[in-house]
Amino acid sequence: MTAFGKILVFLNLIFAIGTGALIGAVYVTRTNWRVNFEQVQAARQADIGSKDIEIQTEQAKYHELERQFATRRTDLDKAQAELNTLRTQRDQAQAQLESQKRTNDQESQNVQAVTQEIERRRAEVKQLQDVLADRDVRIRDLEQKLTRTRDEAVTAALNYKSLKERFDTVLGQNEEMSRKLALVERRGIRIDEGSTARRPPSENVRGTIKAVDGNLATVSVGTDSGVNKDNVLQVFRLTPKEEYLGELQIISATPFEAVGRIKPASGRRQIKPGDEVASNITGGR
């Protein structure tokens, strides 16, 4: 692989790592709530601005790859033209060599009279053979260069396609984030500071009810998300209408889930799998 190819592969790796980091950041942004609605809106504006900058950066890289691809295509065409020229010259020299050999064969009938001429012609033939050998070497070198250039052009085209797909993915993620934040605005949900007596998790947490057994419920967040024993999570439902359902006091927690005791807001509001939990939220009660 050429140095240029290695650079493209390295850049592709950097782009993949950057994209993975971006996806992780988007996932964290989607699964975490902010301290209040104004901070959510500010975070959204900052994230949109960041995405705009990233999109501009990706567009610049995309145009640079397009320029490199065009340059490689031009080099490929030039190399092909030079190769065709050398092949024509080789064919002409070969024809001249064949003609010279026929002439030598005819003149060989009178060796004594034309010995010096034959030697001169032989020298010319040797010179032509050296020229042909040299041109054959150049043709092989050009064919190898043509192959490398073609491979680089294919690599550039693949990188161009990959960059375009990542560019479209970033745009789609940006639109999806804007749509979900707009949905949060329309529902009127905002993050509240809450009461210290409720002992919410030290981090903003959001999850779902996985299972309910009597007055106990299992949630999809655990110690990895900042949920520990004795923390209190708020339970709510967004569909078919927004409802505040009560609290869930955590009695045990593992890295990826936790179990808590249900404290319903009223006897008529039953907590079910699929309901949502968060640290200190209000809205739609």
N, C-alpha and C positions, 0 to 999 in steps of 0.2 A: 504493500500500500504506500502511496506517495505521501510526502509531508502534508500536502494540501488535503489529501483524503483523511489523514490522521487528525488534522485540525478540524475538519468538518465533523468527524466522528466525535471528537472531544466537545465541540460546540453542541452537537446533538445531545450528548450526555448531560451537558450543563443545562440545556433547554429542558430535558426530561426531568432533571432534579428540581429545576425551578418550577416546572409545571406541577410536580408532585407536592412541593412545598406550598404552592398556591392552592392546590386542591385541599391539602390539610388545613390551610388557613380558612378557606371557605367553609369547610366542614365544621371547624371550631366556631366560626362566626354564626353558622346556621344553628348550632346546637347550644349555644350559650346566650343568656339574656343579659342585658346591660342594667346598670343601676337605675336608670329612669328612661322615660320615653325620649327626652331631649338628647340624652347620650346615644340612644339607638339611632336617632335621626342624624346626629353629627357623625357617628361611626359610618352610617350608610353613605353620607356625602364624601367622607374621607376615603372609603373603600372604592366608591365609584371613581373618584379622582385618581386613585392608585391604579385602578383597572384601565382608565383612559391612558395613563402614562405607559402602562405595560403594553396596551394595544398599539400605541404609537411606536414603542420599541420593537415589538414584533413585526409591525409593518415595515419599519426601516430594515430589519434583518431580512424580511421577505423580499424587499426591493433589491437589497445587496445580493442575495442569492440569485435573483433574476438576472442581475447585471453580470454576475460571474458565469451563469449558465450561457448567456449570450456571448460572452468573451470566449468561453470554451467552444461553443459552436463555431465561432469565427476561426479560431485556431484549427479546429477540425477540418473546416472547409479549405483553409490554406494548405494544411498538410496533405489533404487529398489531392489538391491541384498539383502540388509539387511532386507527389508520388506518381501521378499520371504523366507529368512531364518527363520524369526520370525513366518511366517505363517506355515512353515513346523514344527517348534517346537510346535506351538499351536495345529496343527493336531495330532502330536504324543502324546502330553499331553492329548488331548481329547480322543484319542483311548485308552490310558492307563487308563483314568478315567472311560470310559465305561467298560473296562475289569475289573477294580476294582469293579465297581458297580455290575456286573454279579457275580463276586466272592462273594461279600457281600450277594447278594440275595441267593446264594446257601448255604452259611454258616449260614444264618439266621434261617434255619430249626432246628438247634441245638443251640439255643440261650444260654442255660446255660453253654454249654461246651466251647463255643467260644466267650463269652461276652467280655473278655479282648482283644481278637484278633480283634473283630468287632470295639471296641473303638479305637484300634490302627489304624485299616484301615480307620475309619472315620476321624481320625486326619490326616492321609495321604491324604485322599480325600480333606479335608479342605485345607491342604497345597497346593495340586495341583490346587484347585479352586482359591486360592489366587495368585498362580503363573500365572494361566490363566488370571485372572482379571488384574494382573500387565502387562502381555504381551498384553492384549487387549488395555490397556491404551497406551502402547508403540506403538502398531500398529496404533492406531488413531493418535498419535502424529506424527509418521512417515508419515502417509497418508497426514496429513495437511502440513508437511514439503515438501512432494513430490509435493503437489499441488502448494505450494508457489514457489518451485524450478521450476516447469513446467511453471508457470506464468512468473517468472523472465526470463526464457529461451526464452519464446515467446516475451517478451518485448525487450530483448537484440537483438533478430532476427529482430524485427521491427525497432529498432534504427539503426541496421546495414544496413538495406535496405534504411532507410531514409538518413543516412549519405552517402551511396554510390550514391544515387540520387543527393544529394547536391554536391557531389564531381564531378559527371559527368556534372552537370549544370555549375559549376565554370569553368571546362575545356571548355565547349562550349562557355561560355561568353568570355573567354580569347581568343579563336580562332576567334570569331566574331569581337572582338575589333581589333585584329591584322589585320584581313582582311579589315576592314573599314579604318583603318589608312593607310594601304598599298594602298587602292583606292585613298585616299587623296593625297598621294605621287605621284601616277601615273598621277593624274589630274594637278599636279603642283600648287595647291592652297596653298597660304601662308597667314598668318595674317599680316597685315600692321599696323604701328603705326597711320597713317592717319594724317589729319590736324585738329588742334584744332578749326579752323573756322567751321568745319563741325558739331561740337558738338555731337560726338557719345555718346552713353550711358556710364555711369561710369563703367559698367561691360561688359565683352565680351558676346555678345548675338547672338543667331542664331534662326531663325524661318522661317515661310513660309507665303506666301500671301494667305489669306483665301477668300477674295472677292475683286473685283474691281468695282467701280462705278464712271465713268467719270475719273476725275483726282485724285480721292481718293481711297485708298486701305486699307483694314483691314488685320492686321497681327496677328499671333498666339502667340505673346509675349506681355507682359504688364508690369505694375509697379513691379509685383513680380519678374520679370527677370531683373529689372533695367532700363526699358524703360519708359521715362517720356516725357511730352510735350516739344516741341522744339528740342528734340533729332533728329539726322539724321541717318538713317540706309541705308546701301548700298544694292542694289538689283541686283541679278545675277541669272543665269540659268546654270545648269550643263549638262542637256540633252536636245536635242540630241547632242548639242555641248556646250562648255562653252562660256557664253556671259555675259558681264557686261551690265546691263540694265539701271542703273541710281541710283537716290537717292529717299528716302522717308522721308519727314520731318513730324515728329509726331505733330499732332494738338490736340489730346486727347488720354488719356490712362486710362485703367481700370486694375485691378490686372492680368487678364488673356489674354487681347488683347488690341490693340491700333489701331488708325486710323491716317493715314498720307497723306500728299499731294505728289503726284508723280512728280518727276523731272526727266524725261527720259534722257538718255545719248544722244539719237538722236531720230528724229521723226519716224524712221523706226523700232525702237525696242519697241514693245508693251509689257507691263507688264501684266501677266496673273495669275490667281489663280494657286497655286502650285509652283510658282517661290520662290526662297529663299532670305532671308534677313539676314544681319549680321552687326555687328559694325566694320567698317573700314576693309574691305577685298579687296584684289586684286587677280587677277589670271584669266587667260583665257579670257582677254578682247579683 
